[in-house]
Amino acid sequence: DAASNTDVPTWKYVDDMNLLESRTLYQPSTLQHELDELNEWSKTNHMLLNSRKCFTMHVTFSRNPPPMPPLQICDTPLAIVPCLKILGLHIQNDLRWDRQVHHMLGSASKKLYFLKRLRRFNLSTTDLTTIYTGYVRPILEYGVPAWSPGLTQSQVGKLERIQKRGCRIILGSSYSTYSCALQRLG
């Protein structure tokens, strides 16, 4: 197992693995050593690491952080990125959720357009609610324990507007207020 050979925390998902190093600003990094060990393990086990799919993300709240040491696999430098997508969640190096919310809003809006088109076929409120619950809500609720505590009021408002739009589409002309729609649709 590749993770058992490292001294740093790891997260594995099928064929992906993330390494984490937590250190003070001026403490030397050991991550390059861990990457070298992982690379050796993969060669020994007849696997190859694709350095083009490996990235580095630095999270620091220091105003003037010292330059981070460059990391590489097989003499190929790893790209430093401001945001990583891990299990469908967009994690930013400032630990804000702007990209995640933007992604959810775009995906949910596309699904709402589909719901609006279905409304024209005179589907029942129950059917439209089932479609919303099965196709739109999972987008808005995916990974909620990870990102919801870090949302700004503006982001919460944007996500709430998507739900309001869904209620308007489902109820059509019988929509009166958002709170009534929530009670009626459950």
C-alpha positions in Angstrom: 0.0 0.0 0.0 1.5 3.3 -1.1 0.1 5.2 1.9 1.8 3.0 4.4 5.2 4.1 3.2 4.8 7.8 4.0 5.2 9.7 7.2 2.7 12.4 6.2 -1.1 12.3 6.3 -2.6 10.8 3.1 -6.1 10.5 1.6 -6.7 7.9 -1.0 -9.7 7.6 -3.4 -9.5 4.6 -5.7 -6.6 5.6 -7.9 -5.9 9.0 -6.5 -3.9 10.0 -3.4 -3.3 13.3 -1.7 -0.4 14.1 0.6 -0.5 16.8 3.2 2.3 18.5 5.0 1.5 20.8 7.9 4.5 22.9 9.1 5.5 26.2 10.4 6.7 28.8 7.8 10.4 28.4 8.5 10.4 24.6 9.2 12.0 22.7 6.3 9.7 20.7 4.1 9.9 16.9 4.0 7.4 16.6 1.2 9.9 16.1 -1.6 11.4 13.2 0.3 7.9 11.7 0.6 7.3 12.2 -3.1 10.6 10.5 -3.9 9.6 7.5 -1.7 6.2 7.3 -3.3 7.8 7.4 -6.8 10.1 4.6 -5.8 7.2 2.5 -4.4 5.3 3.0 -7.6 8.2 1.9 -9.7 8.8 -1.2 -7.5 5.1 -2.1 -7.9 5.1 -1.5 -11.7 3.0 1.6 -11.6 3.8 5.0 -13.0 2.9 8.4 -11.6 1.7 10.9 -14.2 3.4 14.1 -13.2 1.0 16.1 -15.5 -1.9 15.0 -13.2 0.0 15.8 -10.0 -0.3 19.3 -8.5 0.9 21.3 -5.5 -1.4 23.7 -3.6 0.0 25.9 -0.8 -2.3 27.1 2.0 -0.9 29.9 4.1 -2.3 32.9 5.8 1.0 34.7 6.2 1.2 38.1 4.6 4.7 37.5 3.3 5.3 33.8 3.2 8.8 32.6 2.2 9.0 30.9 -1.2 7.8 27.3 -1.0 10.3 24.7 -2.1 9.5 23.4 -5.7 8.3 19.8 -5.7 8.9 17.4 -8.5 8.3 13.8 -9.6 10.9 12.2 -11.9 12.6 15.6 -12.4 9.4 17.1 -13.6 8.3 20.1 -11.6 4.7 19.9 -10.2 2.4 22.8 -11.2 1.4 25.1 -8.3 -2.4 25.6 -8.5 -4.7 28.0 -6.5 -7.6 25.4 -6.5 -7.9 21.6 -6.5 -10.9 19.5 -7.3 -11.0 16.6 -4.8 -13.9 14.2 -4.9 -16.0 16.8 -6.7 -15.3 19.7 -4.3 -13.3 22.7 -5.4 -10.9 23.5 -2.6 -9.1 26.9 -2.8 -5.8 27.8 -1.3 -7.4 30.6 0.7 -9.9 28.0 2.0 -12.9 30.0 0.7 -15.7 28.4 -1.3 -16.2 30.8 -4.3 -15.3 28.3 -7.0 -17.4 25.6 -5.3 -20.4 27.8 -5.1 -19.9 29.1 -8.7 -19.7 25.5 -9.9 -22.9 24.5 -8.0 -24.8 27.5 -9.3 -23.9 26.8 -12.9 -24.7 23.1 -12.6 -28.0 23.7 -10.8 -29.1 26.4 -13.2 -28.7 24.0 -16.1 -30.8 21.4 -14.3 -33.4 24.1 -13.6 -33.6 24.9 -17.3 -34.4 21.2 -17.9 -37.0 21.3 -15.1 -38.6 24.4 -16.7 -38.8 22.6 -20.1 -40.5 19.6 -18.3 -43.0 22.0 -16.8 -44.3 22.7 -20.3 -45.4 19.1 -20.6 -47.9 19.6 -17.7 -46.1 17.2 -15.3 -47.7 17.1 -11.8 -46.2 19.1 -8.9 -45.3 15.8 -7.3 -43.4 14.7 -10.4 -41.6 18.0 -10.7 -40.7 17.9 -7.0 -39.3 14.4 -7.4 -37.2 15.5 -10.4 -36.0 18.6 -8.5 -35.1 16.4 -5.4 -33.3 13.9 -7.5 -31.4 16.1 -10.0 -31.1 19.7 -8.6 -30.9 19.3 -4.8 -28.0 16.8 -4.8 -25.9 19.4 -6.6 -26.7 22.0 -4.0 -26.1 19.6 -1.1 -23.1 17.7 -2.2 -20.3 17.9 0.4 -22.4 20.3 2.5 -20.7 19.4 5.9 -17.3 20.5 4.4 -18.3 23.8 2.8 -21.4 25.2 4.5 -19.7 26.6 7.7 -17.4 28.6 5.4 -20.0 30.3 3.2 -20.5 34.0 3.2 -24.0 35.5 3.4 -23.8 36.4 -0.3 -23.0 32.8 -1.2 -25.9 31.5 0.9 -28.2 34.0 -0.8 -27.1 32.8 -4.3 -27.8 29.2 -3.3 -31.1 30.2 -1.8 -32.1 31.9 -5.1 -31.6 28.7 -7.0 -34.0 26.9 -4.6 -36.5 29.8 -5.0 -36.3 29.5 -8.7 -37.0 25.8 -8.4 -40.0 26.4 -6.3 -41.4 28.9 -8.8 -40.9 26.5 -11.7 -42.5 23.6 -9.8 -45.5 25.6 -8.6 -46.0 27.8 -11.6 -48.9 30.2 -11.2 -49.8 28.8 -7.8 -46.5 30.2 -6.3 -47.1 32.9 -3.8 -44.2 33.3 -1.4 -41.0 31.3 -0.8 -42.0 30.3 2.7 -45.4 29.0 1.5 -43.7 27.2 -1.3 -41.3 25.4 1.1 -44.2 24.4 3.3 -46.2 23.1 0.4 -43.4 21.2 -1.3 -41.9 19.8 1.9 
